[in-house]
């Protein structure tokens, strides 16, 4: 989707993920997801990786290959700033976690729309 300011959109995504997904090993999203996820902030947003129940606690974030979503706020040269979400961290053998992806995206879209509507953001995103 198009955004007015890629940096502000990245900050929103990071705050949203930290608030609703949580930070730490195996944090479970608060909006009905059963699959635990882990969060890592990136310069242009964040990367959420699934950590299925039973994954050894010693398995580090970089070793998780059961899928996830990456939120990218970017301002390509000569184009309007945008926010994209793409699948990430799926190994060749991993099963796509469509229900978990859908739950994350639907919650993000609701929260994004609400933030736009009430303009509760500490930054001028819109």
C-alpha positions as CSV (number, residue, x, y, z in Angstrom):
1,X,0.0,0.0,0.0
2,X,1.1,3.6,-0.6
3,X,2.1,5.6,2.5
4,X,3.1,9.2,3.0
5,X,6.3,8.5,4.9
6,X,8.2,5.2,4.7
7,X,10.2,5.9,7.9
8,X,7.0,6.7,9.9
9,X,5.4,3.6,8.5
10,X,8.4,1.5,9.6
11,X,8.1,2.9,13.1
12,X,4.4,2.1,13.2
13,X,5.1,-1.5,12.1
14,X,7.8,-1.9,14.7
15,X,5.6,-0.5,17.5
16,X,2.6,-2.6,16.4
17,X,4.6,-5.8,16.3
18,X,6.2,-5.2,19.7
19,X,2.8,-4.4,21.2
20,X,0.6,-7.1,19.7
21,X,3.1,-9.9,19.0
22,X,5.4,-9.3,21.9
23,X,9.1,-9.5,22.2
24,X,11.0,-12.7,23.2
25,X,11.3,-16.3,22.5
26,X,8.0,-17.9,21.5
27,X,5.8,-14.8,22.2
28,X,2.2,-15.6,21.1
29,X,0.2,-12.9,19.3
30,X,-2.7,-11.6,21.3
31,X,-5.3,-11.7,18.6
32,X,-6.2,-15.4,18.4
33,X,-3.0,-16.9,16.8
34,X,-1.9,-20.1,18.3
35,X,1.4,-20.3,16.5
36,X,4.1,-18.6,18.6
37,X,6.1,-16.0,16.7
38,X,9.4,-14.1,17.3
39,X,10.1,-10.6,16.3
40,X,13.2,-8.9,15.0
41,X,13.1,-5.2,14.1
42,X,14.8,-4.2,10.8
43,X,15.8,-0.8,9.6
44,X,12.7,-0.6,7.4
45,X,10.2,-2.5,9.5
46,X,10.3,-5.9,11.1
47,X,10.6,-9.7,10.5
48,X,8.1,-12.0,12.2
49,X,9.1,-15.7,12.3
50,X,6.9,-18.6,13.4
51,X,8.3,-20.8,16.2
52,X,6.0,-23.8,16.2
53,X,5.3,-25.5,19.5
54,X,8.0,-28.0,20.2
55,X,10.8,-26.0,18.6
56,X,13.8,-26.4,20.8
57,X,14.4,-23.3,22.9
58,X,18.1,-23.4,21.9
59,X,17.1,-22.7,18.3
60,X,18.1,-19.1,17.5
61,X,16.0,-16.6,15.6
62,X,18.3,-16.9,12.5
63,X,17.8,-20.7,12.5
64,X,14.0,-20.6,12.4
65,X,12.8,-21.8,9.0
66,X,9.1,-22.5,9.5
67,X,8.0,-19.3,7.8
68,X,7.1,-15.8,8.7
69,X,6.2,-12.4,7.4
70,X,8.5,-9.4,6.7
71,X,7.0,-5.9,6.8
72,X,9.0,-3.5,4.6
73,X,8.4,0.3,4.5
74,X,10.4,1.7,1.6
75,X,10.7,4.7,-0.6
76,X,12.0,3.5,-4.1
77,X,13.6,6.2,-6.2
78,X,11.0,8.1,-8.3
79,X,8.1,6.2,-6.7
80,X,5.7,6.8,-3.9
81,X,6.7,5.5,-0.5
82,X,5.0,2.1,0.2
83,X,4.5,-0.6,2.8
84,X,4.9,-4.2,1.7
85,X,4.5,-7.5,3.4
86,X,6.2,-10.6,2.1
87,X,6.6,-14.2,3.1
88,X,9.9,-14.9,4.6
89,X,12.0,-17.7,6.3
90,X,10.3,-20.7,4.7
91,X,12.6,-23.6,4.1
92,X,11.9,-25.9,1.2
93,X,10.2,-28.4,3.5
94,X,8.1,-26.0,5.5
95,X,4.4,-25.9,5.2
96,X,2.9,-22.4,4.5
97,X,1.1,-21.2,7.6
98,X,-1.7,-19.5,5.7
99,X,-4.0,-19.2,8.8
100,X,-1.3,-17.6,10.9
101,X,-0.3,-15.3,8.1
102,X,-3.9,-14.3,7.5
103,X,-4.5,-13.6,11.2
104,X,-1.4,-11.3,11.4
105,X,-2.3,-9.4,8.2
106,X,-6.0,-9.0,9.1
107,X,-5.1,-7.7,12.6
108,X,-2.4,-5.3,11.1
109,X,-4.9,-4.0,8.6
110,X,-7.5,-3.3,11.3
111,X,-5.0,-1.6,13.5
112,X,-3.6,0.4,10.6
113,X,-7.1,1.6,9.6
114,X,-7.9,2.5,13.2
115,X,-4.7,4.4,13.6
116,X,-5.5,6.4,10.5
117,X,-9.0,7.0,11.5
118,X,-8.3,8.4,15.0
119,X,-4.8,9.6,14.1
120,X,-3.3,8.2,17.4
121,X,0.2,7.9,16.0
122,X,3.0,10.0,17.5
123,X,4.3,10.6,14.0
124,X,2.7,12.2,11.0
125,X,2.2,9.1,8.9
126,X,-0.9,10.4,7.0
